[in-house]
């Protein structure tokens, strides 16, 4: 099942820089593992913001929920999720 996920990060002022850097390193490793597994299919940075738009390919909404809650920066994120489905005008035979 495909989902579009918009994530905006709002790290609180005053959080120690070392703690921020450690969280960002864990976040990068976690997201890259999910990308290699094919679950986090696409990720794009939103210019000018600490935000991204991503496409996830997961079994269901529960799996997506668990993945998102596992993000080290999750406590500082505003997240919007939309389920995606094939468009009848698509020229592609599959969603891959």
Residue pairs with C-beta under 8 A, 6 or more apart in sequence:
1 57
1 58
1 59
1 60
1 61
1 64
1 83
2 41
2 55
2 56
2 57
2 83
2 84
2 85
2 95
3 55
3 56
3 58
3 61
3 64
3 81
3 82
3 83
3 84
4 53
4 54
4 55
4 81
4 82
4 84
5 53
5 54
5 55
5 56
5 64
5 68
5 79
5 80
5 81
5 82
6 51
6 52
6 53
6 54
6 79
6 80
6 81
7 51
7 52
7 53
7 54
7 71
7 77
7 78
7 79
8 46
8 49
8 50
8 51
8 77
8 78
8 79
9 50
9 51
9 73
9 76
9 77
10 50
10 76
10 77
10 78
11 20
11 50
11 73
11 76
12 76
23 72
23 73
24 72
24 73
26 72
27 71
27 72
27 73
30 70
30 71
30 72
31 40
31 43
31 71
34 40
34 67
35 41
35 43
38 57
39 56
39 57
39 58
39 63
39 67
40 54
40 55
40 56
40 67
41 54
41 55
41 56
41 57
42 54
42 55
43 52
43 53
43 54
44 52
44 53
44 54
45 51
45 52
46 52
46 53
55 84
56 64
56 67
57 95
58 64
58 67
61 81
61 83
64 81
68 74
68 79
68 81
71 77
86 95
